[in-house]
Amino acid sequence: MNKSSWESSREIIAAIQTILGAVLFVAPWLLGFAAEGNAAWTAWITGAVIAVFGLASFADDITWPAWGNLIVGAWAVAAPWLVQFAGIDPAMWSHVAVGLIVAVSSIWELFGGENLNPRVTA
């Protein structure tokens, strides 16, 4: 059975979100803010949750992981100011960048895709 282009897009989004969750998880070590308690713990927890929701998105016909990653992505964008580590540039920018990409891809998964590309049948 052939997959529709929408199903393939969902798998690509799930893979991107899983990878971005892993990237955020390792960012404290890679970018040198592992000793910054609030920033590091937020990255570890948020990255792990994004990755888990990304993996769960591979399942067919479920939308809760996309809703979860939309919420967690928005959290990642706001976290530097809410948890008060916006002054640590690598931590702030890694959270904002990953959060924006995850949130936008979740919106695309939930409201874009096949809903914006109706098929004409005769």
PyMOL CGO cylinders between C-alpha atoms (Angstrom):
from pymol import cmd
from pymol.cgo import CYLINDER

trace = [
    CYLINDER, 0.00, 0.00, 0.00, 1.37, 3.40, -0.97, 0.3, 1, 1, 1, 1, 1, 1,
    CYLINDER, 1.37, 3.40, -0.97, 1.54, 6.16, 1.55, 0.3, 1, 1, 1, 1, 1, 1,
    CYLINDER, 1.54, 6.16, 1.55, -0.08, 9.47, 0.73, 0.3, 1, 1, 1, 1, 1, 1,
    CYLINDER, -0.08, 9.47, 0.73, 2.14, 12.51, 0.60, 0.3, 1, 1, 1, 1, 1, 1,
    CYLINDER, 2.14, 12.51, 0.60, 0.39, 13.71, 3.77, 0.3, 1, 1, 1, 1, 1, 1,
    CYLINDER, 0.39, 13.71, 3.77, 1.34, 10.54, 5.66, 0.3, 1, 1, 1, 1, 1, 1,
    CYLINDER, 1.34, 10.54, 5.66, 4.95, 10.99, 4.49, 0.3, 1, 1, 1, 1, 1, 1,
    CYLINDER, 4.95, 10.99, 4.49, 4.86, 14.63, 5.64, 0.3, 1, 1, 1, 1, 1, 1,
    CYLINDER, 4.86, 14.63, 5.64, 3.63, 13.58, 9.07, 0.3, 1, 1, 1, 1, 1, 1,
    CYLINDER, 3.63, 13.58, 9.07, 6.53, 11.14, 9.37, 0.3, 1, 1, 1, 1, 1, 1,
    CYLINDER, 6.53, 11.14, 9.37, 9.02, 13.84, 8.36, 0.3, 1, 1, 1, 1, 1, 1,
    CYLINDER, 9.02, 13.84, 8.36, 7.54, 16.22, 10.95, 0.3, 1, 1, 1, 1, 1, 1,
    CYLINDER, 7.54, 16.22, 10.95, 7.72, 13.48, 13.60, 0.3, 1, 1, 1, 1, 1, 1,
    CYLINDER, 7.72, 13.48, 13.60, 11.37, 12.80, 12.75, 0.3, 1, 1, 1, 1, 1, 1,
    CYLINDER, 11.37, 12.80, 12.75, 12.26, 16.51, 12.84, 0.3, 1, 1, 1, 1, 1, 1,
    CYLINDER, 12.26, 16.51, 12.84, 10.55, 16.97, 16.20, 0.3, 1, 1, 1, 1, 1, 1,
    CYLINDER, 10.55, 16.97, 16.20, 12.25, 13.90, 17.65, 0.3, 1, 1, 1, 1, 1, 1,
    CYLINDER, 12.25, 13.90, 17.65, 15.66, 15.12, 16.50, 0.3, 1, 1, 1, 1, 1, 1,
    CYLINDER, 15.66, 15.12, 16.50, 15.00, 18.66, 17.79, 0.3, 1, 1, 1, 1, 1, 1,
    CYLINDER, 15.00, 18.66, 17.79, 13.99, 17.25, 21.17, 0.3, 1, 1, 1, 1, 1, 1,
    CYLINDER, 13.99, 17.25, 21.17, 17.27, 15.35, 21.32, 0.3, 1, 1, 1, 1, 1, 1,
    CYLINDER, 17.27, 15.35, 21.32, 19.18, 18.47, 20.26, 0.3, 1, 1, 1, 1, 1, 1,
    CYLINDER, 19.18, 18.47, 20.26, 17.60, 20.54, 23.03, 0.3, 1, 1, 1, 1, 1, 1,
    CYLINDER, 17.60, 20.54, 23.03, 18.32, 17.73, 25.51, 0.3, 1, 1, 1, 1, 1, 1,
    CYLINDER, 18.32, 17.73, 25.51, 22.06, 17.76, 24.71, 0.3, 1, 1, 1, 1, 1, 1,
    CYLINDER, 22.06, 17.76, 24.71, 22.29, 21.55, 24.24, 0.3, 1, 1, 1, 1, 1, 1,
    CYLINDER, 22.29, 21.55, 24.24, 23.43, 22.25, 27.83, 0.3, 1, 1, 1, 1, 1, 1,
    CYLINDER, 23.43, 22.25, 27.83, 26.55, 20.15, 27.25, 0.3, 1, 1, 1, 1, 1, 1,
    CYLINDER, 26.55, 20.15, 27.25, 27.13, 21.23, 23.66, 0.3, 1, 1, 1, 1, 1, 1,
    CYLINDER, 27.13, 21.23, 23.66, 26.60, 24.94, 24.29, 0.3, 1, 1, 1, 1, 1, 1,
    CYLINDER, 26.60, 24.94, 24.29, 28.16, 25.12, 27.75, 0.3, 1, 1, 1, 1, 1, 1,
    CYLINDER, 28.16, 25.12, 27.75, 25.26, 25.89, 30.05, 0.3, 1, 1, 1, 1, 1, 1,
    CYLINDER, 25.26, 25.89, 30.05, 25.05, 22.53, 31.87, 0.3, 1, 1, 1, 1, 1, 1,
    CYLINDER, 25.05, 22.53, 31.87, 26.13, 24.24, 35.11, 0.3, 1, 1, 1, 1, 1, 1,
    CYLINDER, 26.13, 24.24, 35.11, 23.26, 26.74, 34.88, 0.3, 1, 1, 1, 1, 1, 1,
    CYLINDER, 23.26, 26.74, 34.88, 20.61, 24.90, 36.92, 0.3, 1, 1, 1, 1, 1, 1,
    CYLINDER, 20.61, 24.90, 36.92, 17.33, 26.35, 35.67, 0.3, 1, 1, 1, 1, 1, 1,
    CYLINDER, 17.33, 26.35, 35.67, 18.42, 26.59, 32.05, 0.3, 1, 1, 1, 1, 1, 1,
    CYLINDER, 18.42, 26.59, 32.05, 19.92, 23.10, 31.95, 0.3, 1, 1, 1, 1, 1, 1,
    CYLINDER, 19.92, 23.10, 31.95, 17.04, 21.36, 33.69, 0.3, 1, 1, 1, 1, 1, 1,
    CYLINDER, 17.04, 21.36, 33.69, 14.52, 23.13, 31.48, 0.3, 1, 1, 1, 1, 1, 1,
    CYLINDER, 14.52, 23.13, 31.48, 16.43, 21.99, 28.38, 0.3, 1, 1, 1, 1, 1, 1,
    CYLINDER, 16.43, 21.99, 28.38, 16.71, 18.39, 29.60, 0.3, 1, 1, 1, 1, 1, 1,
    CYLINDER, 16.71, 18.39, 29.60, 13.06, 18.04, 30.57, 0.3, 1, 1, 1, 1, 1, 1,
    CYLINDER, 13.06, 18.04, 30.57, 11.62, 20.01, 27.64, 0.3, 1, 1, 1, 1, 1, 1,
    CYLINDER, 11.62, 20.01, 27.64, 13.89, 18.25, 25.13, 0.3, 1, 1, 1, 1, 1, 1,
    CYLINDER, 13.89, 18.25, 25.13, 12.93, 14.82, 26.45, 0.3, 1, 1, 1, 1, 1, 1,
    CYLINDER, 12.93, 14.82, 26.45, 9.21, 15.62, 26.30, 0.3, 1, 1, 1, 1, 1, 1,
    CYLINDER, 9.21, 15.62, 26.30, 9.49, 16.97, 22.73, 0.3, 1, 1, 1, 1, 1, 1,
    CYLINDER, 9.49, 16.97, 22.73, 11.36, 13.83, 21.66, 0.3, 1, 1, 1, 1, 1, 1,
    CYLINDER, 11.36, 13.83, 21.66, 8.78, 11.53, 23.27, 0.3, 1, 1, 1, 1, 1, 1,
    CYLINDER, 8.78, 11.53, 23.27, 5.89, 13.38, 21.61, 0.3, 1, 1, 1, 1, 1, 1,
    CYLINDER, 5.89, 13.38, 21.61, 7.83, 13.28, 18.32, 0.3, 1, 1, 1, 1, 1, 1,
    CYLINDER, 7.83, 13.28, 18.32, 8.21, 9.51, 18.59, 0.3, 1, 1, 1, 1, 1, 1,
    CYLINDER, 8.21, 9.51, 18.59, 4.54, 9.14, 19.49, 0.3, 1, 1, 1, 1, 1, 1,
    CYLINDER, 4.54, 9.14, 19.49, 3.63, 11.10, 16.35, 0.3, 1, 1, 1, 1, 1, 1,
    CYLINDER, 3.63, 11.10, 16.35, 4.75, 8.16, 14.21, 0.3, 1, 1, 1, 1, 1, 1,
    CYLINDER, 4.75, 8.16, 14.21, 1.56, 6.34, 15.22, 0.3, 1, 1, 1, 1, 1, 1,
    CYLINDER, 1.56, 6.34, 15.22, -1.26, 6.62, 12.71, 0.3, 1, 1, 1, 1, 1, 1,
    CYLINDER, -1.26, 6.62, 12.71, -4.47, 8.54, 13.26, 0.3, 1, 1, 1, 1, 1, 1,
    CYLINDER, -4.47, 8.54, 13.26, -3.63, 10.19, 16.56, 0.3, 1, 1, 1, 1, 1, 1,
    CYLINDER, -3.63, 10.19, 16.56, -3.30, 13.93, 17.11, 0.3, 1, 1, 1, 1, 1, 1,
    CYLINDER, -3.30, 13.93, 17.11, -2.47, 14.24, 20.81, 0.3, 1, 1, 1, 1, 1, 1,
    CYLINDER, -2.47, 14.24, 20.81, 1.32, 14.20, 20.25, 0.3, 1, 1, 1, 1, 1, 1,
    CYLINDER, 1.32, 14.20, 20.25, 1.01, 17.16, 17.87, 0.3, 1, 1, 1, 1, 1, 1,
    CYLINDER, 1.01, 17.16, 17.87, -1.08, 19.04, 20.44, 0.3, 1, 1, 1, 1, 1, 1,
    CYLINDER, -1.08, 19.04, 20.44, 1.47, 18.12, 23.10, 0.3, 1, 1, 1, 1, 1, 1,
    CYLINDER, 1.47, 18.12, 23.10, 4.37, 19.39, 21.03, 0.3, 1, 1, 1, 1, 1, 1,
    CYLINDER, 4.37, 19.39, 21.03, 2.48, 22.58, 20.19, 0.3, 1, 1, 1, 1, 1, 1,
    CYLINDER, 2.48, 22.58, 20.19, 2.14, 23.28, 23.92, 0.3, 1, 1, 1, 1, 1, 1,
    CYLINDER, 2.14, 23.28, 23.92, 5.69, 22.20, 24.79, 0.3, 1, 1, 1, 1, 1, 1,
    CYLINDER, 5.69, 22.20, 24.79, 7.10, 24.18, 21.84, 0.3, 1, 1, 1, 1, 1, 1,
    CYLINDER, 7.10, 24.18, 21.84, 5.31, 27.30, 23.08, 0.3, 1, 1, 1, 1, 1, 1,
    CYLINDER, 5.31, 27.30, 23.08, 6.65, 26.58, 26.56, 0.3, 1, 1, 1, 1, 1, 1,
    CYLINDER, 6.65, 26.58, 26.56, 10.20, 26.32, 25.20, 0.3, 1, 1, 1, 1, 1, 1,
    CYLINDER, 10.20, 26.32, 25.20, 9.85, 29.75, 23.56, 0.3, 1, 1, 1, 1, 1, 1,
    CYLINDER, 9.85, 29.75, 23.56, 8.57, 31.37, 26.78, 0.3, 1, 1, 1, 1, 1, 1,
    CYLINDER, 8.57, 31.37, 26.78, 10.73, 29.43, 29.25, 0.3, 1, 1, 1, 1, 1, 1,
    CYLINDER, 10.73, 29.43, 29.25, 13.81, 31.68, 29.16, 0.3, 1, 1, 1, 1, 1, 1,
    CYLINDER, 13.81, 31.68, 29.16, 11.74, 34.54, 30.57, 0.3, 1, 1, 1, 1, 1, 1,
    CYLINDER, 11.74, 34.54, 30.57, 9.41, 32.51, 32.78, 0.3, 1, 1, 1, 1, 1, 1,
    CYLINDER, 9.41, 32.51, 32.78, 12.24, 30.50, 34.36, 0.3, 1, 1, 1, 1, 1, 1,
    CYLINDER, 12.24, 30.50, 34.36, 14.56, 33.53, 34.26, 0.3, 1, 1, 1, 1, 1, 1,
    CYLINDER, 14.56, 33.53, 34.26, 17.50, 32.42, 32.17, 0.3, 1, 1, 1, 1, 1, 1,
    CYLINDER, 17.50, 32.42, 32.17, 17.05, 34.82, 29.24, 0.3, 1, 1, 1, 1, 1, 1,
    CYLINDER, 17.05, 34.82, 29.24, 20.43, 36.36, 30.12, 0.3, 1, 1, 1, 1, 1, 1,
    CYLINDER, 20.43, 36.36, 30.12, 22.21, 33.14, 29.16, 0.3, 1, 1, 1, 1, 1, 1,
    CYLINDER, 22.21, 33.14, 29.16, 22.31, 33.57, 25.39, 0.3, 1, 1, 1, 1, 1, 1,
    CYLINDER, 22.31, 33.57, 25.39, 23.04, 29.96, 24.33, 0.3, 1, 1, 1, 1, 1, 1,
    CYLINDER, 23.04, 29.96, 24.33, 20.26, 28.65, 26.57, 0.3, 1, 1, 1, 1, 1, 1,
    CYLINDER, 20.26, 28.65, 26.57, 17.80, 31.32, 25.50, 0.3, 1, 1, 1, 1, 1, 1,
    CYLINDER, 17.80, 31.32, 25.50, 18.42, 30.94, 21.78, 0.3, 1, 1, 1, 1, 1, 1,
    CYLINDER, 18.42, 30.94, 21.78, 18.41, 27.14, 21.81, 0.3, 1, 1, 1, 1, 1, 1,
    CYLINDER, 18.41, 27.14, 21.81, 15.04, 27.11, 23.59, 0.3, 1, 1, 1, 1, 1, 1,
    CYLINDER, 15.04, 27.11, 23.59, 13.52, 29.78, 21.33, 0.3, 1, 1, 1, 1, 1, 1,
    CYLINDER, 13.52, 29.78, 21.33, 14.77, 28.21, 18.09, 0.3, 1, 1, 1, 1, 1, 1,
    CYLINDER, 14.77, 28.21, 18.09, 13.74, 24.66, 18.95, 0.3, 1, 1, 1, 1, 1, 1,
    CYLINDER, 13.74, 24.66, 18.95, 10.44, 25.82, 20.44, 0.3, 1, 1, 1, 1, 1, 1,
    CYLINDER, 10.44, 25.82, 20.44, 9.49, 27.87, 17.38, 0.3, 1, 1, 1, 1, 1, 1,
    CYLINDER, 9.49, 27.87, 17.38, 10.28, 25.07, 14.94, 0.3, 1, 1, 1, 1, 1, 1,
    CYLINDER, 10.28, 25.07, 14.94, 8.43, 22.49, 17.03, 0.3, 1, 1, 1, 1, 1, 1,
    CYLINDER, 8.43, 22.49, 17.03, 5.38, 24.72, 17.53, 0.3, 1, 1, 1, 1, 1, 1,
    CYLINDER, 5.38, 24.72, 17.53, 5.16, 25.73, 13.86, 0.3, 1, 1, 1, 1, 1, 1,
    CYLINDER, 5.16, 25.73, 13.86, 5.60, 22.15, 12.66, 0.3, 1, 1, 1, 1, 1, 1,
    CYLINDER, 5.60, 22.15, 12.66, 2.89, 21.04, 15.10, 0.3, 1, 1, 1, 1, 1, 1,
    CYLINDER, 2.89, 21.04, 15.10, 0.53, 23.70, 13.75, 0.3, 1, 1, 1, 1, 1, 1,
    CYLINDER, 0.53, 23.70, 13.75, 1.30, 22.49, 10.23, 0.3, 1, 1, 1, 1, 1, 1,
    CYLINDER, 1.30, 22.49, 10.23, 0.61, 18.90, 11.29, 0.3, 1, 1, 1, 1, 1, 1,
    CYLINDER, 0.61, 18.90, 11.29, -2.66, 19.82, 12.99, 0.3, 1, 1, 1, 1, 1, 1,
    CYLINDER, -2.66, 19.82, 12.99, -4.11, 22.42, 10.64, 0.3, 1, 1, 1, 1, 1, 1,
    CYLINDER, -4.11, 22.42, 10.64, -2.09, 22.31, 7.44, 0.3, 1, 1, 1, 1, 1, 1,
    CYLINDER, -2.09, 22.31, 7.44, -1.15, 19.39, 5.31, 0.3, 1, 1, 1, 1, 1, 1,
    CYLINDER, -1.15, 19.39, 5.31, -4.05, 17.57, 3.78, 0.3, 1, 1, 1, 1, 1, 1,
    CYLINDER, -4.05, 17.57, 3.78, -6.56, 20.14, 5.04, 0.3, 1, 1, 1, 1, 1, 1,
    CYLINDER, -6.56, 20.14, 5.04, -4.93, 22.80, 2.84, 0.3, 1, 1, 1, 1, 1, 1,
    CYLINDER, -4.93, 22.80, 2.84, -4.47, 20.50, -0.16, 0.3, 1, 1, 1, 1, 1, 1,
    CYLINDER, -4.47, 20.50, -0.16, -7.89, 19.08, -1.02, 0.3, 1, 1, 1, 1, 1, 1,
    CYLINDER, -7.89, 19.08, -1.02, -7.93, 16.46, -3.74, 0.3, 1, 1, 1, 1, 1, 1,
    CYLINDER, -7.93, 16.46, -3.74, -10.27, 16.87, -6.65, 0.3, 1, 1, 1, 1, 1, 1,
    CYLINDER, -10.27, 16.87, -6.65, -11.96, 13.64, -7.64, 0.3, 1, 1, 1, 1, 1, 1,
    CYLINDER, -11.96, 13.64, -7.64, -14.12, 13.03, -10.65, 0.3, 1, 1, 1, 1, 1, 1,
]
cmd.load_cgo(trace, "trace")
